[in-house]
Amino acid sequence: MAKKPVFEQWNVERSSDLYGIKNWGSGYFDVSDAGNVVITPFGENGPTVSIPEVIGGLKDRGMNLPVLLRIENILEHQISVLHDCFNSSIHELGYKGEFRGVFPVKVNQQEQVIRKIAEYGKEHHHGLEVGSKAELIAALAYLEDKEACLVCNGYKDQEFVDMALYACKMGFNCILVLEMPGELPLILERSEALNVVPQIGVRIKLSSRAGGHWVESGGDLSIFGLSTAEVVDVLDALREKGRLDSLQLLHFHLGSQISNIRDIREALREACRVYAGLVDEGAQMKYLDLGGGLAVDYDGSHTNYLSSRNYTLKEYCADIVETVMSIMDEREISHPYIITESGRATVAYYSVLLFDILDVSRLEERPVPETLPEGTPEPILNLLEVYNSISLKNLQECYNDAIYYRDEVRQMFRVGNSSLRDRSVAETIFWAIIKEIALRVDNVKRPSEEMAGIQDSLASIYYANMSIFQSLPDAWAIEQLFPVMPVHRLDEQPTEKVVLADITCDCDGKLDRFIDTRGVQRTLDLHSLRQGEAYNLGAFLVGAYQETLGDLHNLFGDTNVVSIHVEPDGSFDFVRELDGDSVADVLSYVEYDPKAVLERFRTMAERGVREKYITPSERFSIMKAYEKCLRGSTYLKACGSKTSC
């Protein structure tokens, strides 16, 4: 009983409200009059691109879902709007310093992402933040703007330090941030050996903390950064070496996805006091790096929920500029360059995971017997009596009795006192009771918690052609909410309450928590499937972290990746297509040699011919199928696709 009553006057506006697309879409996504999700990269008055049209173009080119769709214009706009908002606040408030954004490479290390950020960020002097040698190597190859900041966080060895110092020598604005006290002697030693004057920063452990999934990033016991005592030791060591002028940056990181602006302001005030203290000590301070934290409003509620934020980008920028300015003016200190490492907010909107639904599983409508044969166990007779006595006045009582008698039947079955057929009849009656209660529960003024969630227990299961662990790992690991909705048929009323299951063989491979402005929904409203017709969904705002955190659960690899660029006239180009991992690719990741695997199977097939299990011609067909599967995608081909079924 996962279906909802059908209303005659359904329209695209109701679908838009149901899925909250105008709340979380940040102006980049909307629903067209035809009932399709459209991309609006230039704002509501600009051209639109239909996502179903993009999917059609992919299939015409022989590429199946799932696909990670990247919209380049959105990435470009997010970088621009961040700088525009900061620069506007700087101008309005009379701030004397400048803003320098940097993108933390760890948020999305994919080559195309870093290349485009460096390209689009060049006019704004938008830089990169790295936390490992590999990220530094990538950044140095793509960051052409020498005015942009290259911030080196993370733990460092000599190779890391040397590479950063060579970058300084080449004219990069490269800053080595101390994560632990032992890094300073190494940096000073290598800078002297390489004849380079280093730019040094310190990461401070603030006492301020924020709520959310990443609360451990801040506070006195954070594993990152230096205590105030250790910062003083750094000052003394630099002074002794005559290198106090090298200390130019103060860095702190409150955490990712900070939903409450008050937490940001409190931490910033504390950091500004530390910055002022460093200036008092004689350090030639220049940069104040707030780290990340700028949240994405995933659920569109505009609150301090974990998946939202209670501030706008304009408020965020204005609060930061005003806080820094007020404390620096009070201490008569020059206004520093303000650096933020906004990663999530930069790339989240840029990517959409598109996937199709393969099949559905739901409770079957089975007739309830009017009478039961002689000898039927008493708990089953009682279940039938409960079914026949259901009314609005006794819903709770009927619910409690149904649970009790069902459990009695199960216990009898376990000890051998009832048959398989008995249990089948009991289950049929029990679920008929639950369905009848679900039809009436909305009319109960104050239902119990169990009763209130009864409709969710009847949800259909839609099998999605993707892996949660590969493409939406945060949804599994930390229960991050992402907007999920159909990308077509939005002029029709969705009539099914649904839980999404992926195609991994794991009970955790499911989505059963969905965005809602009042909290979290346990089911998603979707349309009934049509025989032979594709049904396509999108998971939105997935550009941050998901690609590089994904794992190979059940050996499902990377999906296909497609990038589009939208022109001002509404046309769009497929500017980049990357094939997803083949079966051979993922086998090689876990130390198989695909050629050796093929040869082993070939030997086994030949043995089958020799032992007369198969004929030589059958061997040929089997080997052909095996090789095709080895070269093919790890994902499935859904009915309704032009290249399947």
Buried (B, 14 or more C-beta within 10 A) or exposed (E): BBEEEEEEEBBBEBBBEBBBBBBBBBBBBBBBEEBBBBBBBBEEEEBBBBBBBBBEBBBEEEBBBBBBBBBBBBBBBBBBBBBBBBBBBBEEBEBEBBBBBBBBBBBBBBEBBBEBBBBBBBEBBBBBBBBBBEBBEBBBEBBEBEEBBBBBBBEBEEEBBBBBBBBBEEEBBBBBBBBBBEBBEBBBEBBEEBEBEBBBBBBBBBEBBBBBBBBEBBBEEBEBBBEBEBBBBBBEBBBEEEBBEBBBBBBBBBBBBBBBBEBBBBBBBBBBEBBBBBBEBEBEBBBBBBBBBBBBBBBBBBBBBBBBBBBEBBBBBBBBBBBBBEBBEEBEBEBBBBBBBBBBBBBBBBBBBBBBBBBBEBBEEEEBBEEBEEEBBEBBBBBBEBBEEBEEEEBBEBBBBBBEBBEBBBEBBEEEEBEEEBBEBBBBBBBBBBBBBBBBBEEBEEBBEEBEEBBBBBBBBBBBBBBBBBBBBBBBBEEBBBBBBBBBBBBBBBBBBBBBBBBBEBEEBBBBBBBBBEEBBBBBBBBBBEEEEBBBBBBBBBBBBBBBBBEBBBBBBBBBBBBBBBEEEEEBEBEBEBEBBBBBBBBBEEEBEBEEBBEEBBEEBBEBBEEEEBEEEEBEEBBEEBBEEBEEBBBBBBBBBEEEE
